[in-house]
Structures are given as structure tokens and as C-alpha cells.
């Protein structure tokens, strides 16, 4: 049950753009960005607890009681969706919890992103945690070429509004790609045995003829292609010769 008594735990997601007159936002965009917002809060909650477990599958289930967003209301001039963090049983206002810490982290990082991006590493010194949050923020941003913006607001004066545009996505992508570019570049040909999609870094595992598995980053531009490919494979997925799909291509190997 959502209550009006806890505005600090509430978020407003606003869609701004001439193409969205009278709040007419396509359902596909609305669903995608609401999902991205929820994923962002789950990852921030895991970061708040410095959770080092693998974030794969239904990993976020253990954060539902503190970080799941519940619908509160919607307004239609510019479409604004309000959502509020769930409250764990026995929780009282002022008690520390990963949900509140997650919101603090999101707005601190968003503020640094627009003012001084290099300061994000001081908020999130752990590289993996930083990458999880930045990738989640990237998913919340409009795509390059989209002519709208998204505004995220906490319903208190504690945090300034955060605005995300296509240029914000480009800036985040640059921050994520530059560390990866420091890795060795190589062309890998082998058997595709694992694919990571929407669970952290864009990675695949390729098995060489010797049996050795090599972890490789794949380019952001190939995310949709790989997502579509995984949707067509049965479970358990058969081994596939990578050359038949995407390789050889230059990738940054992790070894």
C-alpha cells in the first residue's frame, strides 16, 4: 500500500518533448523506461549493501521488499509517473534501509554526471558497482536521435532534479567504453557458449578449440542483435559456431 506520508521515498519520472503533446507517450517507451528505472533502483540498492554476488537471472528478488517501486499516480500535461519505494515490514520513517540509500546514490551520481563526471569514482570507488549503476542510467536515457528528455525527481528538496537526454547517454557510453578500450584487442573465433545481456557488462564467452573459454566484451551497437539471437535459442542453448553469427570482429578480451 502506497502512502502519502513518505515523500522522501517517492520518485517522479517526467517525459518532456514536443513529440509527446498532452502526455501522449508511446506505451513501448513508457514500459521500457519504467523498467529501466526499476532496474536502476535495484542495482543502486545492491551497491548500497556492497553486494558482490552475481547479478544474473532473478538476482533482484532479495531487494523487492526495500527497493521495488509501486505505482502512485500519473499526470498528463507532460506525462509524469509517480512511484514510491516499498516499505519492508516493521520499517519506520528514519530507519536506514537499502532503498533510501539507493535513491541517495542515484541522485548523487546523476548530479556528478552533469557537473563533474570524474567525481563519480569517489562516490562509487568499486569499478563493478560503478559500471552497474552507469549502465542502468544509460538504459534510462533516450537513444541517440530521440528528441525528448526524461526528468527524474525525488519528491523532497533533498535532491536536485536529474535530466537525461540522448547526449547524456553518449556521455555515459564514453565513460564505460574508455576503460574497456584499455584492454587488448583481438579477433576470436570459436564456439559461443555464454551470452550476458542486460546483466552488467556486455560480455560473451567463446570456447576455443583447446577447450579454453575466453571472456570478451561485445560492442554496444550489437546489443539488440545479440538480444534477438538469444530469444531464438532454446534452453538449454546449443553451442553455436561464433563465426556463423558475429565473429570474427575486434573485441576487447578480458585475459
C-alpha positions as CSV (number, residue, x, y, z in Angstrom):
1,X,0.0,0.0,0.0
2,X,1.5,3.4,-1.1
3,X,1.2,6.1,1.5
4,X,1.4,9.9,1.2
5,X,3.4,10.1,4.4
6,X,6.8,9.3,2.9
7,X,7.7,11.7,0.1
8,X,11.4,11.0,0.5
9,X,10.8,7.5,-0.9
10,X,8.9,8.8,-3.9
11,X,10.1,9.4,-7.4
12,X,8.6,11.3,-10.3
13,X,9.5,10.3,-13.9
14,X,8.6,13.0,-16.4
15,X,8.7,12.8,-20.2
16,X,9.5,16.1,-21.9
17,X,9.3,16.7,-25.7
18,X,7.3,18.3,-28.5
19,X,6.5,14.8,-29.9
20,X,4.7,14.0,-26.6
21,X,2.0,16.6,-26.7
22,X,-0.6,16.2,-23.9
23,X,1.3,13.4,-22.4
24,X,0.9,11.0,-25.3
25,X,3.9,8.8,-24.8
26,X,4.1,5.5,-26.7
27,X,3.5,2.6,-24.4
28,X,6.7,0.9,-25.7
29,X,8.8,3.9,-24.5
30,X,6.9,4.2,-21.2
31,X,7.3,0.5,-20.4
32,X,11.0,0.5,-21.3
33,X,11.8,3.5,-19.2
34,X,9.8,2.4,-16.2
35,X,11.6,-1.0,-16.4
36,X,15.0,0.9,-16.7
37,X,14.1,3.0,-13.6
38,X,13.2,-0.1,-11.5
39,X,16.5,-1.8,-12.6
40,X,18.4,1.3,-11.7
41,X,16.9,1.3,-8.2
42,X,17.6,-2.4,-7.7
43,X,21.3,-2.0,-8.8
44,X,21.7,1.0,-6.5
45,X,20.3,-0.9,-3.6
46,X,22.7,-3.8,-4.2
47,X,25.6,-1.2,-4.4
48,X,24.4,0.3,-1.1
49,X,24.9,-3.2,0.5
50,X,28.2,-3.8,-1.5
51,X,26.6,-7.0,-2.7
52,X,29.3,-8.8,-4.7
53,X,27.1,-11.8,-5.7
54,X,26.5,-12.3,-9.4
55,X,23.6,-10.2,-10.7
56,X,22.0,-12.7,-13.0
57,X,18.6,-14.1,-13.5
58,X,16.2,-13.1,-10.7
59,X,19.0,-11.7,-8.5
60,X,16.9,-8.7,-7.6
61,X,14.2,-10.7,-5.8
62,X,16.0,-10.2,-2.5
63,X,15.7,-6.4,-2.9
64,X,12.0,-6.3,-3.6
65,X,11.0,-5.6,-0.1
66,X,13.1,-2.5,0.1
67,X,13.7,-1.3,-3.5
68,X,10.7,-2.3,-5.6
69,X,8.7,0.7,-6.9
70,X,5.0,0.8,-6.5
71,X,2.7,3.0,-8.8
72,X,1.5,6.1,-7.0
73,X,-0.1,8.4,-9.6
74,X,0.2,9.8,-13.1
75,X,-0.4,13.3,-14.6
76,X,-0.9,14.1,-18.2
77,X,0.1,17.6,-19.3
78,X,3.7,16.3,-19.7
79,X,3.4,12.7,-18.8
80,X,4.5,12.3,-15.2
81,X,4.5,8.9,-13.4
82,X,4.9,8.9,-9.6
83,X,6.2,5.8,-7.9
84,X,7.2,5.0,-4.3
85,X,9.6,2.6,-2.8
86,X,8.1,-0.4,-1.0
87,X,8.5,-0.4,2.8
88,X,9.7,-3.6,4.5
89,X,7.6,-5.0,7.2
90,X,8.3,-3.2,10.5
91,X,10.0,-0.3,8.8
92,X,9.6,3.2,10.4
93,X,10.5,6.6,9.0
94,X,14.1,7.4,9.6
95,X,15.3,3.8,9.8
96,X,18.2,3.1,7.5
97,X,17.4,0.8,4.6
98,X,18.9,-0.1,1.2
99,X,16.0,1.6,-0.7
100,X,16.6,5.0,0.8
101,X,20.3,4.6,0.3
102,X,19.7,3.7,-3.3
103,X,17.9,6.9,-4.0
104,X,20.6,8.9,-2.4
105,X,23.2,7.2,-4.5
106,X,21.2,7.6,-7.8
107,X,20.8,11.4,-7.3
108,X,24.4,11.9,-6.1
109,X,25.7,10.1,-9.2
110,X,23.3,11.9,-11.5
111,X,24.4,15.3,-10.1
112,X,28.1,14.4,-10.6
113,X,27.4,13.2,-14.1
114,X,26.2,16.6,-15.2
115,X,28.7,18.7,-13.1
116,X,31.9,16.7,-12.7
117,X,31.8,13.1,-14.1
118,X,35.2,12.2,-12.8
119,X,33.8,12.6,-9.3
120,X,31.6,9.5,-9.7
121,X,34.5,7.3,-8.9
122,X,34.7,8.9,-5.5
123,X,31.0,8.1,-4.8
124,X,31.4,4.5,-6.2
125,X,35.1,3.5,-6.0
126,X,34.3,-0.1,-6.8
127,X,34.6,-0.4,-10.6
128,X,31.9,-3.1,-10.9
129,X,29.4,-1.2,-8.8
130,X,30.1,1.9,-10.8
131,X,29.6,0.1,-14.1
132,X,26.3,-1.5,-13.0
133,X,24.9,1.9,-12.0
134,X,26.1,3.7,-15.1
135,X,24.7,1.1,-17.4
136,X,21.4,1.3,-15.6
137,X,21.4,5.1,-16.0
138,X,22.3,4.7,-19.7
139,X,19.2,2.5,-20.2
140,X,17.0,5.3,-18.6
141,X,18.3,7.8,-21.2
142,X,16.7,8.4,-24.6
143,X,18.5,6.9,-27.5
144,X,20.7,8.9,-29.8
145,X,18.4,10.7,-32.3
146,X,15.4,10.7,-29.9
147,X,14.0,14.2,-29.5
148,X,12.8,14.0,-25.9
149,X,14.2,14.2,-22.4
150,X,13.5,12.4,-19.2
151,X,13.4,14.1,-15.8
152,X,13.8,12.2,-12.6
153,X,12.8,13.9,-9.3
154,X,12.7,12.9,-5.7
155,X,9.6,14.4,-4.0
156,X,11.6,16.4,-1.5
157,X,14.2,19.2,-1.6
158,X,16.9,16.8,-0.6
159,X,18.0,16.1,-4.2
160,X,18.0,18.3,-7.3
161,X,16.1,17.1,-10.4
162,X,18.1,15.0,-12.8
163,X,17.7,15.4,-16.5
164,X,18.6,12.7,-19.0
165,X,18.8,13.2,-22.8
166,X,20.4,11.5,-25.8
167,X,23.6,13.4,-25.1
168,X,23.6,12.1,-21.5
169,X,23.5,8.6,-23.0
170,X,26.5,9.4,-25.2
171,X,28.5,10.8,-22.2
172,X,27.8,7.7,-20.1
173,X,28.7,5.4,-23.0
174,X,32.0,7.2,-23.3
175,X,32.7,6.7,-19.6
176,X,32.0,3.0,-19.9
177,X,33.9,2.3,-23.2
178,X,37.1,4.1,-22.3
179,X,38.2,1.7,-19.6
180,X,37.3,-1.2,-21.8
181,X,39.4,0.2,-24.6
182,X,42.5,-0.2,-22.4
183,X,42.1,-4.0,-22.8
184,X,43.8,-6.0,-25.6
185,X,42.0,-6.0,-28.9
186,X,41.8,-9.4,-30.7
187,X,39.7,-11.4,-33.1
188,X,38.3,-14.5,-31.5
189,X,36.9,-17.4,-33.5
190,X,35.3,-20.3,-31.6
191,X,32.1,-21.7,-30.1
192,X,29.8,-19.2,-28.4
193,X,28.9,-20.8,-25.0
194,X,27.6,-17.9,-22.9
195,X,25.9,-14.5,-23.5
196,X,25.5,-11.8,-21.0
197,X,22.6,-9.5,-21.9
198,X,21.2,-6.7,-19.5
199,X,23.1,-8.2,-16.5
200,X,26.1,-6.0,-16.3
201,X,29.0,-5.6,-18.8
202,X,28.2,-6.6,-22.4
203,X,30.1,-9.9,-22.5
204,X,30.2,-13.3,-24.2
205,X,32.2,-16.4,-23.5
206,X,33.9,-18.0,-26.5
207,X,35.3,-21.6,-26.2
208,X,38.4,-22.2,-28.3
209,X,39.3,-25.5,-29.9
210,X,41.6,-26.2,-26.9
211,X,38.6,-26.0,-24.6
212,X,39.7,-22.7,-23.1
213,X,36.9,-20.2,-22.5
214,X,37.7,-16.5,-23.3
215,X,35.5,-13.7,-21.9
216,X,35.1,-10.9,-24.5
217,X,33.3,-7.6,-24.5
218,X,30.9,-7.0,-27.4
219,X,30.2,-3.6,-28.8
220,X,27.1,-1.7,-27.6
221,X,25.9,-1.4,-31.2
222,X,25.4,-5.2,-31.2
223,X,23.3,-5.4,-28.1
224,X,19.9,-5.7,-30.0
225,X,21.3,-8.2,-32.4
226,X,22.6,-10.4,-29.6
227,X,19.4,-10.0,-27.6
228,X,17.3,-11.1,-30.6
229,X,19.6,-14.1,-31.1
230,X,19.3,-15.2,-27.5
231,X,15.5,-15.1,-27.8
232,X,15.6,-17.5,-30.7
233,X,17.7,-20.1,-28.9
234,X,16.1,-22.9,-26.9
235,X,17.0,-23.7,-23.3
236,X,19.5,-25.2,-22.7
237,X,21.1,-23.3,-25.6
238,X,23.1,-25.4,-28.0
239,X,26.6,-24.5,-28.8
240,X,26.9,-22.3,-31.8
241,X,29.9,-21.6,-34.0
242,X,30.5,-17.9,-33.4
243,X,31.9,-17.4,-36.9
244,X,28.4,-18.1,-38.2
245,X,26.9,-15.2,-36.2
246,X,29.1,-12.3,-35.3
247,X,32.8,-13.3,-35.3
248,X,35.4,-12.5,-36.3
249,X,35.2,-9.0,-35.0
250,X,37.6,-6.8,-32.9
251,X,36.7,-7.3,-29.3
252,X,38.4,-6.4,-26.0
253,X,39.3,-9.6,-24.3
254,X,39.4,-9.9,-20.5
255,X,42.6,-12.0,-20.4
